[in-house]
Amino acid sequence: MLELNMENIGDIQKIAHALSSEERLQIINLLNSRNMNVNQLAESLGIPVSTAASHIKILENSGLINTELRPASRGSMKVCRRNFDDIHIQLNSKMNFKMNTQNYYETEMPIGHYIDFEVAPTCGMADHEGMIIPEDNPVHFYSPDRTKAQLIWTRKGYFVYKFPLVIPVNATIESVQFSMEICSEAPHYDNNWPTDITVWINDVEIGTWTSPGDFGDRPGKLNSKKWSETTSTQYGILKTWKVTKKSSTIDDFHISDVTVDELGVLNNMYMSLKIGIKEDAIHKGGMNLFGREFGDHPQDIKLLMEYS
């Protein structure tokens, strides 16, 4: 779910503009069933490829879709996927922790607030001003300065977070989802650098996503000019792991048969999230995690829970 409020007026304007076109609404509808490249979308809508590309750029700038460059028979192709199932616009100020009458609980965790980790060079963390710990020295990941991080990276290992649960004791959990901006980790950057990134919730393995690369071909939309001028990682891809009563998905695509009842959500006052690269992963390209002031998406690691 995309959550907006009156502190995000610019984002609301972008969303409204993106949804004001019938063709762009048709593109979003087509992406409900599967990912498609620009040529496929143009053919489905009966419009020129150049027109489809213009619509895709507007939808991408609004954050409603993401695109990835993938190898094709001739060069590369831009593959599009939808980002959100729902859009909620709150017409008052945002609250960091909130429960509403729709029985949703939502909170965000800054990326530097991990409670356990394992890292290996290349590794480090940065904010808008640059590096905040010495690079490639894992001991500095214990530093109190980690709470200021807006970008953290490692070539292998994991990070563990604990999210407080402020929900009724007699609640029935319907779904749990975590979303975050993330990508692979390569020296400097490499758009073709796959990594198998796995998520565990309450120590239960949910599923693995293969990041296609470490993206630095353009500045991240939120990055400072100082960082944008470097030859380093600039942005990631917003990914959502979701567990329901039926199964687990990544961006609504089935990844495992793990259900929310297997997570033991109500056994503790918190929920643990582990993000990492398994020792037996096929692609071990490392990972970057982005905070709300870095990359393309203004959010930290977001927990959204539905209950009845």
Buried (B, 14 or more C-beta within 10 A) or exposed (E): BBBBBEEBEEBBEBBEBBBEEEBBBBBBEBBEEEBBBBBBBBEEBEBEEEEBBBBBEBBBBBBBBBBBBBEEEEEEBBBBBBBBEEEBBBEEEEEEEEBEEEBBBBBBBBBBBBEEBBBEEBBBBBBBEEEBBEEBEBEBBEBEEBEBBBBBBBBBBBBBBBBBBEBEEEBBBBBBBBBBBBBBBBEEBBBBBBBBBBBBBBEBBBBBBEBBBBBBEEBBBBBBEEBBEBEBBBBBBBBBBBBBEEBBBBBEEEBBEBBBEBBBBBEEEEBBBBBBBBEEBEBBBBBBBBBBBBBBBBBBBBBBBBBE
